[in-house]
Amino acid sequence: MSGSKIVGITFSESHLQALLEDRRIVSTPLAWYPTLVRLSAKERGAYHLIGAGRGVEWESIDYQISLEGMLRGIPEAGAIVPVTN
């Protein structure tokens, strides 16, 4: 992950995508972040980057996610994550 930096976030109906400085996209299921699922599209769009692009914050709800957590597959506590074989 050395040198990776988030430059933007987008949402689909089912995924959160972190756009990285090197043009890669890290996509994680939106279901991993129940707090974000409950927000309106406008509220989800009210984020800002933190930690020199290593994370994202929604200040109005005091909620943060990190690029490292996304890459490691770490969902929000309490998220229901289906197990696949």
Order of alpha helices (4+ residues) and beta strands (2+ residues): beta-beta-beta-alpha-alpha-beta-beta-beta-alpha
